[in-house]
Structure formats: structure tokens, C-alpha cells
Amino acid sequence: MENKKPKIKIKMSKEQKVTTRELLRHSFSTMISLKTKSISVEEAKAQASLLKQSNNLLKYELDRAIAEQTYEDLDIREIEG
């Protein structure tokens, strides 16, 4: 009997919005892949690092939105091009 490992497909596009729900879904998917040995520990660590960076960006966006609503005369320069 052959041991087939499930393949995880992630659809990526330039217009895809990142949400905390999607990050959490990806995190659980990575944990399942690690548990089933579909990916190595090194790959899981790399994915965790990327998830952490993504989470930091979402936190930045939230903090910025709160600051813009809290302080009327706040001038935050645009860094996103």
C-alpha cells in the first residue's frame, strides 16, 4: 500500500487580499503538512517566519488606521508607493 501525501494548493494573485482568517488557515495547513511529513521542519519554520511578517504588516495597518482616526491632524507619509 502506497503512502500518498496530501498536496496543498495555494492560489496566489496580485489582487488577493490577506486577512487574519487566511493567515490562520495557512498556519493550520502548514501544521497539518508538517504532521503528515509533507513538508520538512525547515520549510515549516520558513512558513512560520513569513506568517509572522504578514501578521506584523496587518498589525501596522490596524495601528495606522486607529492613529488616523484618533488624531485629526496626523500626517503619516505614504510608504506603499
Buried (B, 14 or more C-beta within 10 A) or exposed (E): EEEEEEEEEEEEEEEEEEEEEEBEEBBEBBEEBBEEEBBEEEEBEEBBEEBEEBBEEBEEEEEEEEEEEEEEEEEEEEEEE
